[in-house]
Amino acid sequence: MYLILFDVDGTLVDSQNTILHGLEVGFEAVGLEMPDRKTALSIVGRSLEEAFLDLVGPEQADKVPAMAAAYRQAKVSRRQQGLDLDPLYPGAREAVDRLHGRDEILLGIATGKAMRGVRHMFDKHDLHGRFATIQTADTSPSKPHPDMVHQAMAETAVAPEHTVMIGDTGFDMAMAKAAGAHALGVTWGYHDHSRLRENGADRIISSYSDLDEALRDILKFDKETI
């Protein structure tokens, strides 16, 4: 059995605009200036409190709880209004459905989102029932800590050498390697090639159309597997 884990933000869904809006709300709540777009997006993948702390620095750590609370409140409000409908990246649904259809493959989620955010994504994109394990910021330390991957492998009884983490950030790559799993980077998210490679990516792809070949190469599948 093989386990393929997907990050969410920047890998399955393009959530940059809604993330930036939430960050802006958080900074406004404590009277701090929002960093530039590239800097703000550099923290995507981290759990919320850790992301704000990375952006403001330890000298402003006392402001982080209020910033995170404002972000979460804004998210809940916008979802209740039918907003924050982050689109799936081209080819994402087809890839998930194709892999889910293989008996020898289990799928999972490993994300800095809360479970509430994952359920919202599942509801909006009809993705329920496809993932055998879901690891979130509610129950694990922030990436790049390997706990999410360790928990996913434990829940599915899949060995590290048969596990691949797919993500768009260096945090995803470092997390996978720390857990002994394979790391597959994608370029359509929020970190560039160099950051993915520096953090241990085994392969990097630029389109979901390249996914099957990359997985065959990493896991030594034959063409009949996927």
N, C-alpha and C positions, 0 to 999 in steps of 0.2 A: 504494500500500500504506500502511496505517496501523498504528501501534504503540500498544497500550494496556498500560501498566505498572501493576501492582498492588503496593502495599505488602502486608505480611503481618500483623504484629501490630496489632490494632485496625482492620484493614481487611477482610482475608479471615477471620481467626480472632480469637476473643475469648480472648486469652491473659493477661489481667491477673492472674488468680490465680496462675498458674504463674510469671509474671515477678516478682510480689511475693514469692513463696516463695523464688525464687532470689536476689533482692536481700537478703532477710532473712538467708539463709545467708551471703551475702558479708559483710554487716555484722557478723554474729556471729563470723565467722572472725577478724576483727581487733579485736573488742571495742568496736565503735562502735555508737551508737544508730541504729536504723532511722528514717528520716524518715517524716513522715505520708504517707498513701496518695496524696493528690493530688500532693505533691512527688515521690514516688517514680515515679508514672506519667508525670510530665512529661517524663521522659527517654526514654520509649519511642520507638523509631525510631533512636536513636543506637547506634553500635557499643558493645560491652560495656565496654571499658576507658574510652571517652569518657563513657559513661553514669555509671559509678561516679565518675569524676573530676568530672563536673558536680555530683554529689550531695555529695561530700565536700570539694571545693575543693582548690586547688593546695597548700595547706599540709599536706594528707594524701595527696599524690600517691604517696608511697612505699608506701602500703597498697593501692593499686589493683591491682597484679598478684596479690596474694594473694586479694583479694576476687573478682576475675574468675575465678581458678582454682577457688575454692570454688563459685562459681555454676555453672561448667561441669561440675564434678564432680557436683554435685547434680542437674543436668539429665540427665546420662548415667545416673546411678543410677536416677532416677525413670522414665526411659524404659525402662530394662531391666526395671523392675517393672510396666510397662504403665500407668504414670501419665502425667500431663501431656498428656492428650488434649484439647487446646484445641478447642472446637467452632467450626465455621464459622458466620458470621453468617447470619441468615435471608436467603435469596435469593442468597447468594454463589455457590453451586455452579451454580445455574440461569443466573446472569449469565455466569460463566466458560464454561460449556458453550455458551450461545447465541452469545457472541462468537467462541469458538473455531470454531464451525461456519461462520463467514463467510470466504469465500476472500480478501477484501480486507483482513482484519484479522489481525494477529499479536499475540499476548499475551506479556507478560513479567513478571518478578518483579524488584523492587528493594527490598531489605530489609536492615535492620541485623542480621538473623539470620546465623548461619554456615550454610554449605551443608548441614551435618549436620542442622540444625534444619529447613531447607526440605525435605530428603528425608524426614524424619520426618513432616512435615505431608502431603506427597504420599502417603506410604505409608498413613497413617491415614485419609485422606479420598479416596483413589483419584483423585489429580489428576495422575498422570504423563501425559506426552504432550501436554499442553495449552499449554505455555509454550515459545516459541521462543528465549527468552533469559532467563537467571537470573543476577542480579547480587546478590552478598552481601558481608558484611563481611570475608570471607576474602580478597577480591581488590581491594577498593575502599576509599578513605577513608570515614570516617563521614559520613552525612548531616549537614548540608545540602550537602556538597561535591558538585558535579554529575557526578562520574566515573561513577557507576552508570548514569545516564541516557545520558551520552556513549557508554559501552561498549555499552549495549543498542541504541542507534541505529546504532552502527558494525556490530554483529553482524547486524543485520537490514536494513541499508541503507535505513533510513527517516529522512526529514528531520525536523528539530525541529518544524516547523509541522504535521506529521502525527502527532505523538507526544503522548500524554496520560499524565500520572502521576496515579494515583488513590491517595490516602492520607488518613490521619486526623490527621496532625500538621503543625505549621508547618514542621518539618524537610523533610517531603515536598514541600510547596508551594515552599519556598525552593530546594530542589534542582532541581525542575522548571524554575523560572523562570531559575535560573542556567545551565541547559543550553539555554535557548531554547525549551523545550517548554511545553505547556499544563499547568495544574494544576487538578485536580478534587478538592475536599475532601469528606470524609464526616464526619457528626456522631456516628456511633455508636461512635467510638473514644475517644481519650484527650486530645485537645485541643479546646477550645471554638471557636465561630464566630469570635470576635475574633482568636484566634491564627492561624487558617487565613487569614482575610482579610488580616491584617497581613503575612503572608508570601507573599501574591500569588495566592491561590486565584482562578481565573477563574469557577468555579461551586462551590457547596456543596450537597450533597444529604443528605437525612435517611433515605433508604431505597434499597435496591437497585432497587426498583420505579421510581425516578426516574432510573436510570442511563442508559437508552437515550436519553431526551429530552435529558439533559445532554450526552451525547456528540454527538448530532445538532446541538445548538446550538454546541458548541465547534468541532467538525470540519466543520460545514456539510454533514453527511450528508443525503441524502433518506431518506424513510421506508422505502424498499426496502433500504437498506444494513443497518440493524438495526431 
